[in-house]
Amino acid sequence: MSHEDHTLTPAEAEIMAVLWDHGPGTVRQVMAHLPQDRAYTTVSTLLRILEKKGHVTAEKQGRSHCYA
């Protein structure tokens, strides 16, 4: 993996800031701290990308994942 793969986009950095400030959460919990124009699928995709990049971990909780 190159260095560029670990660089955060502005949208990814915004989500990381929510996790740093408010702790672990589901997609909906993260969305509660973002501007209202964010779609569920967009936030979910960004969290999966952050997980793939190694910036967050995901733990299955029922039908949801809790990201930390």
All heavy atoms as TSV, in Angstrom:
chain	resi	resn	atom	element	x	y	z
A	1	MET	N	N	0.838	-1.177	0.000
A	1	MET	CA	C	0.000	0.000	0.000
A	1	MET	C	C	0.892	1.252	0.000
A	1	MET	O	O	1.783	1.363	0.801
A	1	MET	CB	C	-0.878	-0.025	1.245
A	1	MET	CG	C	-2.191	0.652	1.062
A	1	MET	SD	S	-3.216	0.494	2.561
A	1	MET	CE	C	-4.538	-0.457	1.887
A	2	SER	N	N	0.610	2.166	-0.899
A	2	SER	CA	C	1.426	3.368	-0.975
A	2	SER	C	C	1.002	4.365	0.097
A	2	SER	O	O	-0.059	4.245	0.700
A	2	SER	CB	C	1.281	4.007	-2.362
A	2	SER	OG	O	-0.001	4.585	-2.505
A	3	HIS	N	N	1.835	5.374	0.282
A	3	HIS	CA	C	1.536	6.416	1.274
A	3	HIS	C	C	0.198	7.091	0.959
A	3	HIS	O	O	-0.565	7.414	1.851
A	3	HIS	CB	C	2.668	7.437	1.301
A	3	HIS	CG	C	2.377	8.603	2.194
A	3	HIS	ND1	N	2.307	8.477	3.566
A	3	HIS	CD2	C	2.088	9.888	1.925
A	3	HIS	CE1	C	2.019	9.658	4.086
A	3	HIS	NE2	N	1.871	10.526	3.109
A	4	GLU	N	N	-0.086	7.287	-0.335
A	4	GLU	CA	C	-1.311	7.970	-0.719
A	4	GLU	C	C	-2.560	7.232	-0.241
A	4	GLU	O	O	-3.576	7.836	0.016
A	4	GLU	CB	C	-1.364	8.128	-2.238
A	4	GLU	CG	C	-0.329	9.107	-2.758
A	4	GLU	CD	C	-0.347	9.165	-4.271
A	4	GLU	OE1	O	-1.439	9.276	-4.848
A	4	GLU	OE2	O	0.738	9.093	-4.860
A	5	ASP	N	N	-2.501	5.912	-0.126
A	5	ASP	CA	C	-3.652	5.124	0.304
A	5	ASP	C	C	-4.063	5.458	1.735
A	5	ASP	O	O	-5.183	5.180	2.131
A	5	ASP	CB	C	-3.357	3.634	0.199
A	5	ASP	CG	C	-3.199	3.180	-1.238
A	5	ASP	OD1	O	-3.762	3.816	-2.145
A	5	ASP	OD2	O	-2.507	2.184	-1.452
A	6	HIS	N	N	-3.151	6.022	2.527
A	6	HIS	CA	C	-3.451	6.335	3.922
A	6	HIS	C	C	-3.868	7.782	4.121
A	6	HIS	O	O	-4.257	8.166	5.211
A	6	HIS	CB	C	-2.241	6.011	4.813
A	6	HIS	CG	C	-1.958	4.549	4.884
A	6	HIS	ND1	N	-2.735	3.673	5.592
A	6	HIS	CD2	C	-0.992	3.803	4.303
A	6	HIS	CE1	C	-2.258	2.453	5.458
A	6	HIS	NE2	N	-1.212	2.501	4.682
A	7	THR	N	N	-3.779	8.594	3.078
A	7	THR	CA	C	-4.147	10.000	3.175
A	7	THR	C	C	-5.663	10.128	3.279
A	7	THR	O	O	-6.397	9.478	2.559
A	7	THR	CB	C	-3.648	10.769	1.932
A	7	THR	OG1	O	-2.248	10.598	1.831
A	7	THR	CG2	C	-3.965	12.248	2.041
A	8	LEU	N	N	-6.105	10.969	4.193
A	8	LEU	CA	C	-7.536	11.179	4.373
A	8	LEU	C	C	-8.051	12.261	3.432
A	8	LEU	O	O	-7.447	13.317	3.304
A	8	LEU	CB	C	-7.838	11.603	5.815
A	8	LEU	CG	C	-7.553	10.595	6.907
A	8	LEU	CD1	C	-7.812	11.223	8.274
A	8	LEU	CD2	C	-8.390	9.353	6.739
A	9	THR	N	N	-9.185	11.988	2.806
A	9	THR	CA	C	-9.869	13.018	2.030
A	9	THR	C	C	-10.561	13.952	3.021
A	9	THR	O	O	-10.726	13.608	4.195
A	9	THR	CB	C	-10.933	12.392	1.106
A	9	THR	OG1	O	-11.962	11.819	1.919
A	9	THR	CG2	C	-10.327	11.333	0.183
A	10	PRO	N	N	-10.999	15.123	2.585
A	10	PRO	CA	C	-11.719	16.012	3.513
A	10	PRO	C	C	-12.947	15.337	4.139
A	10	PRO	O	O	-13.210	15.505	5.339
A	10	PRO	CB	C	-12.116	17.199	2.635
A	10	PRO	CG	C	-11.041	17.241	1.587
A	10	PRO	CD	C	-10.717	15.785	1.314
A	11	ALA	N	N	-13.697	14.561	3.372
A	11	ALA	CA	C	-14.882	13.877	3.914
A	11	ALA	C	C	-14.478	12.817	4.932
A	11	ALA	O	O	-15.137	12.658	5.968
A	11	ALA	CB	C	-15.692	13.245	2.783
A	12	GLU	N	N	-13.406	12.082	4.654
A	12	GLU	CA	C	-12.924	11.077	5.605
A	12	GLU	C	C	-12.435	11.743	6.892
A	12	GLU	O	O	-12.709	11.257	7.984
A	12	GLU	CB	C	-11.793	10.249	4.979
A	12	GLU	CG	C	-12.246	9.348	3.858
A	12	GLU	CD	C	-11.097	8.766	3.059
A	12	GLU	OE1	O	-9.934	9.158	3.263
A	12	GLU	OE2	O	-11.372	7.908	2.214
A	13	ALA	N	N	-11.732	12.853	6.759
A	13	ALA	CA	C	-11.225	13.574	7.930
A	13	ALA	C	C	-12.384	14.070	8.795
A	13	ALA	O	O	-12.307	14.049	10.022
A	13	ALA	CB	C	-10.340	14.739	7.495
A	14	GLU	N	N	-13.459	14.500	8.155
A	14	GLU	CA	C	-14.635	14.966	8.886
A	14	GLU	C	C	-15.225	13.827	9.728
A	14	GLU	O	O	-15.583	14.022	10.893
A	14	GLU	CB	C	-15.669	15.485	7.879
A	14	GLU	CG	C	-16.886	16.090	8.501
A	14	GLU	CD	C	-17.854	16.639	7.460
A	14	GLU	OE1	O	-18.024	16.018	6.393
A	14	GLU	OE2	O	-18.440	17.684	7.743
A	15	ILE	N	N	-15.297	12.635	9.156
A	15	ILE	CA	C	-15.825	11.479	9.887
A	15	ILE	C	C	-14.871	11.069	10.999
A	15	ILE	O	O	-15.304	10.751	12.113
A	15	ILE	CB	C	-16.115	10.319	8.913
A	15	ILE	CG1	C	-17.350	10.682	8.083
A	15	ILE	CG2	C	-16.317	9.006	9.665
A	15	ILE	CD1	C	-17.711	9.702	7.016
A	16	MET	N	N	-13.572	11.094	10.734
A	16	MET	CA	C	-12.602	10.762	11.778
A	16	MET	C	C	-12.727	11.738	12.944
A	16	MET	O	O	-12.655	11.337	14.100
A	16	MET	CB	C	-11.176	10.784	11.217
A	16	MET	CG	C	-10.847	9.631	10.276
A	16	MET	SD	S	-11.049	7.991	10.997
A	16	MET	CE	C	-9.833	8.037	12.308
A	17	ALA	N	N	-12.945	13.019	12.654
A	17	ALA	CA	C	-13.095	14.025	13.712
A	17	ALA	C	C	-14.297	13.695	14.600
A	17	ALA	O	O	-14.239	13.850	15.820
A	17	ALA	CB	C	-13.238	15.418	13.108
A	18	VAL	N	N	-15.392	13.216	13.990
A	18	VAL	CA	C	-16.571	12.823	14.776
A	18	VAL	C	C	-16.212	11.667	15.705
A	18	VAL	O	O	-16.544	11.680	16.895
A	18	VAL	CB	C	-17.746	12.434	13.850
A	18	VAL	CG1	C	-18.878	11.788	14.645
A	18	VAL	CG2	C	-18.263	13.651	13.092
A	19	LEU	N	N	-15.522	10.661	15.178
A	19	LEU	CA	C	-15.150	9.505	16.005
A	19	LEU	C	C	-14.188	9.913	17.121
A	19	LEU	O	O	-14.309	9.443	18.250
A	19	LEU	CB	C	-14.537	8.396	15.142
A	19	LEU	CG	C	-15.501	7.719	14.162
A	19	LEU	CD1	C	-14.744	6.761	13.236
A	19	LEU	CD2	C	-16.612	6.990	14.891
A	20	TRP	N	N	-13.249	10.808	16.819
A	20	TRP	CA	C	-12.305	11.273	17.849
A	20	TRP	C	C	-13.030	12.065	18.930
A	20	TRP	O	O	-12.765	11.911	20.110
A	20	TRP	CB	C	-11.212	12.130	17.226
A	20	TRP	CG	C	-10.227	11.370	16.393
A	20	TRP	CD1	C	-9.762	10.105	16.618
A	20	TRP	CD2	C	-9.582	11.821	15.207
A	20	TRP	NE1	N	-8.880	9.744	15.630
A	20	TRP	CE2	C	-8.736	10.776	14.757
A	20	TRP	CE3	C	-9.631	13.002	14.476
A	20	TRP	CZ2	C	-7.953	10.876	13.612
A	20	TRP	CZ3	C	-8.846	13.099	13.338
A	20	TRP	CH2	C	-8.011	12.053	12.917
A	21	ASP	N	N	-13.962	12.925	18.509
A	21	ASP	CA	C	-14.649	13.801	19.463
A	21	ASP	C	C	-15.745	13.093	20.262
A	21	ASP	O	O	-15.988	13.432	21.416
A	21	ASP	CB	C	-15.281	14.991	18.735
A	21	ASP	CG	C	-14.239	15.955	18.166
A	21	ASP	OD1	O	-13.053	15.848	18.548
A	21	ASP	OD2	O	-14.619	16.796	17.336
A	22	HIS	N	N	-16.430	12.136	19.645
A	22	HIS	CA	C	-17.616	11.541	20.261
A	22	HIS	C	C	-17.482	10.053	20.560
A	22	HIS	O	O	-18.402	9.459	21.112
A	22	HIS	CB	C	-18.839	11.786	19.368
A	22	HIS	CG	C	-19.090	13.238	19.128
A	22	HIS	ND1	N	-19.674	14.072	20.065
A	22	HIS	CD2	C	-18.802	14.033	18.065
A	22	HIS	CE1	C	-19.741	15.294	19.590
A	22	HIS	NE2	N	-19.219	15.308	18.374
A	23	GLY	N	N	-16.375	9.444	20.166
A	23	GLY	CA	C	-16.168	8.033	20.443
A	23	GLY	C	C	-16.807	7.134	19.393
A	23	GLY	O	O	-17.365	7.613	18.405
A	24	PRO	N	N	-16.718	5.825	19.613
A	24	PRO	CA	C	-17.240	4.865	18.642
A	24	PRO	C	C	-18.730	5.056	18.378
A	24	PRO	O	O	-19.461	5.542	19.254
A	24	PRO	CB	C	-17.001	3.505	19.320
A	24	PRO	CG	C	-15.958	3.764	20.344
A	24	PRO	CD	C	-16.135	5.172	20.783
A	25	GLY	N	N	-19.143	4.664	17.176
A	25	GLY	CA	C	-20.564	4.784	16.865
A	25	GLY	C	C	-20.949	4.056	15.604
A	25	GLY	O	O	-20.094	3.678	14.797
A	26	THR	N	N	-22.249	3.876	15.441
A	26	THR	CA	C	-22.803	3.292	14.227
A	26	THR	C	C	-22.860	4.383	13.155
A	26	THR	O	O	-22.622	5.566	13.436
A	26	THR	CB	C	-24.227	2.765	14.484
A	26	THR	OG1	O	-25.057	3.885	14.832
A	26	THR	CG2	C	-24.252	1.713	15.585
A	27	VAL	N	N	-23.237	3.996	11.949
A	27	VAL	CA	C	-23.366	4.984	10.873
A	27	VAL	C	C	-24.335	6.087	11.290
A	27	VAL	O	O	-24.035	7.271	11.156
A	27	VAL	CB	C	-23.843	4.307	9.567
A	27	VAL	CG1	C	-24.114	5.354	8.488
A	27	VAL	CG2	C	-22.806	3.297	9.077
A	28	ARG	N	N	-25.482	5.711	11.847
A	28	ARG	CA	C	-26.480	6.723	12.250
A	28	ARG	C	C	-25.965	7.626	13.370
A	28	ARG	O	O	-26.258	8.827	13.391
A	28	ARG	CB	C	-27.782	6.050	12.661
A	28	ARG	CG	C	-28.475	5.404	11.488
A	28	ARG	CD	C	-29.961	5.252	11.671
A	28	ARG	NE	N	-30.545	4.462	10.588
A	28	ARG	CZ	C	-30.816	4.926	9.380
A	28	ARG	NH1	N	-30.556	6.166	9.079
A	28	ARG	NH2	N	-31.353	4.145	8.466
A	29	GLN	N	N	-25.207	7.063	14.301
A	29	GLN	CA	C	-24.653	7.886	15.389
A	29	GLN	C	C	-23.627	8.878	14.846
A	29	GLN	O	O	-23.572	10.027	15.287
A	29	GLN	CB	C	-24.049	6.988	16.463
A	29	GLN	CG	C	-25.098	6.227	17.248
A	29	GLN	CD	C	-24.517	5.125	18.112
A	29	GLN	OE1	O	-23.471	4.559	17.814
A	29	GLN	NE2	N	-25.210	4.823	19.204
A	30	VAL	N	N	-22.805	8.438	13.887
A	30	VAL	CA	C	-21.841	9.342	13.258
A	30	VAL	C	C	-22.585	10.424	12.488
A	30	VAL	O	O	-22.253	11.612	12.574
A	30	VAL	CB	C	-20.868	8.557	12.337
A	30	VAL	CG1	C	-20.015	9.507	11.503
A	30	VAL	CG2	C	-19.977	7.624	13.159
A	31	MET	N	N	-23.628	10.025	11.760
A	31	MET	CA	C	-24.404	10.987	10.966
A	31	MET	C	C	-25.014	12.090	11.826
A	31	MET	O	O	-25.164	13.213	11.359
A	31	MET	CB	C	-25.530	10.268	10.213
A	31	MET	CG	C	-25.056	9.470	9.030
A	31	MET	SD	S	-26.442	8.652	8.205
A	31	MET	CE	C	-27.327	10.068	7.542
A	32	ALA	N	N	-25.346	11.778	13.070
A	32	ALA	CA	C	-25.963	12.769	13.960
A	32	ALA	C	C	-25.043	13.954	14.216
A	32	ALA	O	O	-25.510	15.029	14.588
A	32	ALA	CB	C	-26.350	12.105	15.287
A	33	HIS	N	N	-23.754	13.784	14.000
A	33	HIS	CA	C	-22.774	14.848	14.247
A	33	HIS	C	C	-22.254	15.479	12.953
A	33	HIS	O	O	-21.315	16.277	12.991
A	33	HIS	CB	C	-21.604	14.293	15.060
A	33	HIS	CG	C	-22.030	13.739	16.389
A	33	HIS	ND1	N	-22.388	14.550	17.450
A	33	HIS	CD2	C	-22.185	12.466	16.816
A	33	HIS	CE1	C	-22.739	13.789	18.475
A	33	HIS	NE2	N	-22.624	12.526	18.113
A	34	LEU	N	N	-22.849	15.108	11.821
A	34	LEU	CA	C	-22.444	15.644	10.518
A	34	LEU	C	C	-23.541	16.560	9.978
A	34	LEU	O	O	-24.691	16.482	10.430
A	34	LEU	CB	C	-22.219	14.493	9.526
A	34	LEU	CG	C	-21.050	13.557	9.815
A	34	LEU	CD1	C	-21.107	12.349	8.888
A	34	LEU	CD2	C	-19.725	14.280	9.670
A	35	PRO	N	N	-23.203	17.395	8.996
A	35	PRO	CA	C	-24.242	18.225	8.368
A	35	PRO	C	C	-25.379	17.347	7.839
A	35	PRO	O	O	-25.155	16.199	7.435
A	35	PRO	CB	C	-23.504	18.905	7.208
A	35	PRO	CG	C	-22.072	18.911	7.631
A	35	PRO	CD	C	-21.884	17.637	8.422
A	36	GLN	N	N	-26.588	17.873	7.859
A	36	GLN	CA	C	-27.775	17.086	7.503
A	36	GLN	C	C	-27.817	16.617	6.054
A	36	GLN	O	O	-28.621	15.765	5.711
A	36	GLN	CB	C	-29.032	17.913	7.809
A	36	GLN	CG	C	-29.212	18.207	9.282
A	36	GLN	CD	C	-29.317	16.943	10.130
A	36	GLN	OE1	O	-30.092	16.054	9.823
A	36	GLN	NE2	N	-28.516	16.853	11.183
A	37	ASP	N	N	-26.949	17.165	5.197
A	37	ASP	CA	C	-26.997	16.776	3.780
A	37	ASP	C	C	-26.253	15.472	3.481
A	37	ASP	O	O	-26.180	15.054	2.340
A	37	ASP	CB	C	-26.466	17.910	2.894
A	37	ASP	CG	C	-24.998	18.222	3.159
A	37	ASP	OD1	O	-24.447	17.759	4.188
A	37	ASP	OD2	O	-24.408	18.945	2.344
A	38	ARG	N	N	-25.727	14.815	4.502
A	38	ARG	CA	C	-24.998	13.567	4.286
A	38	ARG	C	C	-25.963	12.392	4.188
A	38	ARG	O	O	-26.785	12.188	5.074
A	38	ARG	CB	C	-23.998	13.280	5.422
A	38	ARG	CG	C	-22.863	14.251	5.521
A	38	ARG	CD	C	-21.932	14.133	4.314
A	38	ARG	NE	N	-20.708	14.852	4.502
A	38	ARG	CZ	C	-20.556	16.162	4.412
A	38	ARG	NH1	N	-21.587	16.924	4.184
A	38	ARG	NH2	N	-19.375	16.717	4.573
A	39	ALA	N	N	-25.853	11.620	3.117
A	39	ALA	CA	C	-26.704	10.442	2.928
A	39	ALA	C	C	-26.140	9.269	3.725
A	39	ALA	O	O	-24.916	9.129	3.870
A	39	ALA	CB	C	-26.781	10.083	1.450
A	40	TYR	N	N	-27.037	8.410	4.213
A	40	TYR	CA	C	-26.630	7.226	4.978
A	40	TYR	C	C	-25.620	6.400	4.186
A	40	TYR	O	O	-24.596	5.988	4.720
A	40	TYR	CB	C	-27.871	6.377	5.310
A	40	TYR	CG	C	-27.539	5.133	6.103
A	40	TYR	CD1	C	-27.579	5.146	7.492
A	40	TYR	CD2	C	-27.187	3.944	5.464
A	40	TYR	CE1	C	-27.272	4.009	8.232
A	40	TYR	CE2	C	-26.869	2.810	6.191
A	40	TYR	CZ	C	-26.913	2.847	7.570
A	40	TYR	OH	O	-26.591	1.733	8.299
A	41	THR	N	N	-25.921	6.160	2.902
A	41	THR	CA	C	-25.033	5.313	2.101
A	41	THR	C	C	-23.657	5.945	1.925
A	41	THR	O	O	-22.656	5.231	1.907
A	41	THR	CB	C	-25.644	5.018	0.711
A	41	THR	OG1	O	-26.015	6.256	0.101
A	41	THR	CG2	C	-26.862	4.119	0.826
A	42	THR	N	N	-23.600	7.261	1.839
A	42	THR	CA	C	-22.313	7.946	1.705
A	42	THR	C	C	-21.474	7.771	2.966
A	42	THR	O	O	-20.289	7.424	2.896
A	42	THR	CB	C	-22.530	9.454	1.431
A	42	THR	OG1	O	-23.290	9.591	0.234
A	42	THR	CG2	C	-21.206	10.194	1.306
A	43	VAL	N	N	-22.084	7.989	4.123
A	43	VAL	CA	C	-21.366	7.853	5.396
A	43	VAL	C	C	-20.936	6.403	5.596
A	43	VAL	O	O	-19.805	6.128	5.992
A	43	VAL	CB	C	-22.229	8.365	6.571
A	43	VAL	CG1	C	-21.530	8.127	7.906
A	43	VAL	CG2	C	-22.534	9.848	6.392
A	44	SER	N	N	-21.811	5.469	5.277
A	44	SER	CA	C	-21.497	4.047	5.403
A	44	SER	C	C	-20.305	3.678	4.516
A	44	SER	O	O	-19.376	2.983	4.954
A	44	SER	CB	C	-22.725	3.209	5.021
A	44	SER	OG	O	-22.433	1.844	5.100
A	45	THR	N	N	-20.318	4.150	3.280
A	45	THR	CA	C	-19.220	3.869	2.353
A	45	THR	C	C	-17.912	4.468	2.856
A	45	THR	O	O	-16.864	3.811	2.827
A	45	THR	CB	C	-19.546	4.422	0.940
A	45	THR	OG1	O	-20.719	3.755	0.465
A	45	THR	CG2	C	-18.390	4.201	-0.026
A	46	LEU	N	N	-17.966	5.704	3.339
A	46	LEU	CA	C	-16.756	6.351	3.851
A	46	LEU	C	C	-16.191	5.595	5.060
A	46	LEU	O	O	-14.974	5.425	5.177
A	46	LEU	CB	C	-17.039	7.807	4.214
A	46	LEU	CG	C	-17.195	8.751	3.019
A	46	LEU	CD1	C	-17.801	10.081	3.453
A	46	LEU	CD2	C	-15.865	8.963	2.315
A	47	LEU	N	N	-17.065	5.113	5.936
A	47	LEU	CA	C	-16.596	4.341	7.095
A	47	LEU	C	C	-15.945	3.033	6.650
A	47	LEU	O	O	-14.923	2.618	7.198
A	47	LEU	CB	C	-17.754	4.089	8.070
A	47	LEU	CG	C	-18.106	5.294	8.942
A	47	LEU	CD1	C	-19.494	5.150	9.551
A	47	LEU	CD2	C	-17.060	5.496	10.028
A	48	ARG	N	N	-16.520	2.378	5.636
A	48	ARG	CA	C	-15.906	1.136	5.127
A	48	ARG	C	C	-14.550	1.425	4.490
A	48	ARG	O	O	-13.616	0.641	4.637
A	48	ARG	CB	C	-16.848	0.442	4.141
A	48	ARG	CG	C	-17.994	-0.278	4.839
A	48	ARG	CD	C	-18.720	-1.262	3.942
A	48	ARG	NE	N	-19.142	-0.718	2.661
A	48	ARG	CZ	C	-20.283	-0.068	2.456
A	48	ARG	NH1	N	-21.127	0.113	3.441
A	48	ARG	NH2	N	-20.582	0.389	1.256
A	49	ILE	N	N	-14.429	2.540	3.786
A	49	ILE	CA	C	-13.140	2.928	3.196
A	49	ILE	C	C	-12.121	3.183	4.301
A	49	ILE	O	O	-10.972	2.735	4.210
A	49	ILE	CB	C	-13.302	4.175	2.286
A	49	ILE	CG1	C	-14.090	3.804	1.027
A	49	ILE	CG2	C	-11.940	4.776	1.935
A	49	ILE	CD1	C	-14.551	5.000	0.210
A	50	LEU	N	N	-12.534	3.892	5.356
A	50	LEU	CA	C	-11.631	4.157	6.480
A	50	LEU	C	C	-11.205	2.855	7.155
A	50	LEU	O	O	-10.059	2.723	7.585
A	50	LEU	CB	C	-12.297	5.097	7.487
A	50	LEU	CG	C	-12.416	6.553	7.022
A	50	LEU	CD1	C	-13.387	7.323	7.898
A	50	LEU	CD2	C	-11.053	7.213	7.012
A	51	GLU	N	N	-12.119	1.894	7.215
A	51	GLU	CA	C	-11.772	0.583	7.779
A	51	GLU	C	C	-10.747	-0.116	6.892
A	51	GLU	O	O	-9.744	-0.652	7.364
A	51	GLU	CB	C	-13.025	-0.276	7.928
A	51	GLU	CG	C	-12.736	-1.646	8.521
A	51	GLU	CD	C	-13.947	-2.550	8.561
A	51	GLU	OE1	O	-14.983	-2.236	7.932
A	51	GLU	OE2	O	-13.841	-3.589	9.223
A	52	LYS	N	N	-10.968	-0.081	5.589
A	52	LYS	CA	C	-10.044	-0.713	4.635
A	52	LYS	C	C	-8.658	-0.077	4.702
A	52	LYS	O	O	-7.638	-0.753	4.595
A	52	LYS	CB	C	-10.615	-0.611	3.216
A	52	LYS	CG	C	-9.819	-1.342	2.174
A	52	LYS	CD	C	-10.489	-1.262	0.812
A	52	LYS	CE	C	-9.647	-1.966	-0.226
A	52	LYS	NZ	N	-10.198	-1.809	-1.571
A	53	LYS	N	N	-8.618	1.239	4.904
A	53	LYS	CA	C	-7.347	1.956	5.012
A	53	LYS	C	C	-6.667	1.724	6.361
A	53	LYS	O	O	-5.527	2.109	6.556
A	53	LYS	CB	C	-7.562	3.469	4.828
A	53	LYS	CG	C	-7.862	3.889	3.407
A	53	LYS	CD	C	-7.981	5.404	3.336
A	53	LYS	CE	C	-8.122	5.915	1.922
A	53	LYS	NZ	N	-8.157	7.389	1.885
A	54	GLY	N	N	-7.386	1.123	7.307
A	54	GLY	CA	C	-6.817	0.842	8.622
A	54	GLY	C	C	-6.978	1.954	9.640
A	54	GLY	O	O	-6.369	1.909	10.703
A	55	HIS	N	N	-7.810	2.945	9.344
A	55	HIS	CA	C	-8.001	4.069	10.265
A	55	HIS	C	C	-9.055	3.790	11.331
A	55	HIS	O	O	-9.043	4.403	12.388
A	55	HIS	CB	C	-8.383	5.342	9.503
A	55	HIS	CG	C	-7.292	5.859	8.626
A	55	HIS	ND1	N	-6.115	6.353	9.123
A	55	HIS	CD2	C	-7.191	5.922	7.279
A	55	HIS	CE1	C	-5.340	6.723	8.112
A	55	HIS	NE2	N	-5.970	6.466	6.998
A	56	VAL	N	N	-10.022	2.917	11.012
A	56	VAL	CA	C	-11.056	2.562	11.980
A	56	VAL	C	C	-11.221	1.051	12.022
A	56	VAL	O	O	-10.817	0.349	11.096
A	56	VAL	CB	C	-12.434	3.218	11.667
A	56	VAL	CG1	C	-12.336	4.729	11.649
A	56	VAL	CG2	C	-13.010	2.699	10.379
A	57	THR	N	N	-11.817	0.575	13.100
A	57	THR	CA	C	-12.187	-0.831	13.198
A	57	THR	C	C	-13.712	-0.902	13.243
A	57	THR	O	O	-14.372	0.066	13.615
A	57	THR	CB	C	-11.610	-1.487	14.472
A	57	THR	OG1	O	-12.091	-0.777	15.611
A	57	THR	CG2	C	-10.089	-1.476	14.457
A	58	ALA	N	N	-14.248	-2.042	12.848
A	58	ALA	CA	C	-15.696	-2.229	12.857
A	58	ALA	C	C	-16.025	-3.491	13.624
A	58	ALA	O	O	-15.405	-4.532	13.421
A	58	ALA	CB	C	-16.229	-2.327	11.439
A	59	GLU	N	N	-16.986	-3.369	14.522
A	59	GLU	CA	C	-17.442	-4.515	15.307
A	59	GLU	C	C	-18.931	-4.699	15.051
A	59	GLU	O	O	-19.710	-3.751	15.185
A	59	GLU	CB	C	-17.194	-4.251	16.791
A	59	GLU	CG	C	-17.587	-5.399	17.689
A	59	GLU	CD	C	-17.285	-5.075	19.145
A	59	GLU	OE1	O	-16.157	-4.643	19.437
A	59	GLU	OE2	O	-18.194	-5.245	19.969
A	60	LYS	N	N	-19.309	-5.904	14.644
A	60	LYS	CA	C	-20.712	-6.197	14.347
A	60	LYS	C	C	-21.530	-6.157	15.636
A	60	LYS	O	O	-21.148	-6.755	16.639
A	60	LYS	CB	C	-20.797	-7.581	13.703
A	60	LYS	CG	C	-22.166	-7.943	13.197
A	60	LYS	CD	C	-22.369	-7.452	11.795
A	60	LYS	CE	C	-23.608	-8.118	11.198
A	60	LYS	NZ	N	-24.384	-7.181	10.415
A	61	GLN	N	N	-22.624	-5.393	15.609
A	61	GLN	CA	C	-23.537	-5.313	16.755
A	61	GLN	C	C	-24.949	-5.473	16.204
A	61	GLN	O	O	-25.540	-4.506	15.732
A	61	GLN	CB	C	-23.392	-3.982	17.484
A	61	GLN	CG	C	-22.083	-3.817	18.192
A	61	GLN	CD	C	-22.013	-2.525	18.994
A	61	GLN	OE1	O	-22.765	-1.593	18.761
A	61	GLN	NE2	N	-21.095	-2.480	19.938
A	62	GLY	N	N	-25.470	-6.691	16.251
A	62	GLY	CA	C	-26.779	-6.944	15.672
A	62	GLY	C	C	-26.706	-6.771	14.168
A	62	GLY	O	O	-25.854	-7.362	13.514
A	63	ARG	N	N	-27.578	-5.923	13.623
A	63	ARG	CA	C	-27.573	-5.664	12.177
A	63	ARG	C	C	-26.637	-4.515	11.798
A	63	ARG	O	O	-26.476	-4.222	10.627
A	63	ARG	CB	C	-28.988	-5.346	11.717
A	63	ARG	CG	C	-29.927	-6.553	11.825
A	63	ARG	CD	C	-31.332	-6.212	11.384
A	63	ARG	NE	N	-31.337	-5.550	10.080
A	63	ARG	CZ	C	-32.319	-4.805	9.628
A	63	ARG	NH1	N	-33.377	-4.587	10.368
A	63	ARG	NH2	N	-32.251	-4.238	8.445
A	64	SER	N	N	-26.060	-3.848	12.782
A	64	SER	CA	C	-25.199	-2.687	12.534
A	64	SER	C	C	-23.747	-2.990	12.817
A	64	SER	O	O	-23.427	-4.020	13.393
A	64	SER	CB	C	-25.619	-1.520	13.438
A	64	SER	OG	O	-26.962	-1.197	13.251
A	65	HIS	N	N	-22.901	-2.088	12.407
A	65	HIS	CA	C	-21.493	-2.123	12.781
A	65	HIS	C	C	-21.209	-0.905	13.641
A	65	HIS	O	O	-21.731	0.176	13.379
A	65	HIS	CB	C	-20.590	-2.068	11.538
A	65	HIS	CG	C	-20.520	-3.362	10.802
A	65	HIS	ND1	N	-21.431	-3.708	9.835
A	65	HIS	CD2	C	-19.668	-4.394	10.893
A	65	HIS	CE1	C	-21.143	-4.899	9.356
A	65	HIS	NE2	N	-20.061	-5.334	9.988
A	66	CYS	N	N	-20.384	-1.093	14.655
A	66	CYS	CA	C	-19.942	0.017	15.490
A	66	CYS	C	C	-18.505	0.331	15.077
A	66	CYS	O	O	-17.638	-0.549	15.122
A	66	CYS	CB	C	-20.029	-0.348	16.962
A	66	CYS	SG	S	-19.601	1.049	18.024
A	67	TYR	N	N	-18.272	1.551	14.642
A	67	TYR	CA	C	-16.951	1.958	14.155
A	67	TYR	C	C	-16.204	2.712	15.240
A	67	TYR	O	O	-16.773	3.537	15.943
A	67	TYR	CB	C	-17.105	2.834	12.910
A	67	TYR	CG	C	-17.666	2.059	11.734
A	67	TYR	CD1	C	-19.028	1.996	11.504
A	67	TYR	CD2	C	-16.824	1.385	10.860
A	67	TYR	CE1	C	-19.542	1.273	10.449
A	67	TYR	CE2	C	-17.328	0.657	9.801
A	67	TYR	CZ	C	-18.681	0.606	9.591
A	67	TYR	OH	O	-19.190	-0.121	8.546
A	68	ALA	N	N	-14.932	2.387	15.363
A	68	ALA	CA	C	-14.082	3.039	16.365
A	68	ALA	C	C	-12.750	3.393	15.748
A	68	ALA	O	O	-12.303	2.775	14.798
A	68	ALA	CB	C	-13.879	2.126	17.561
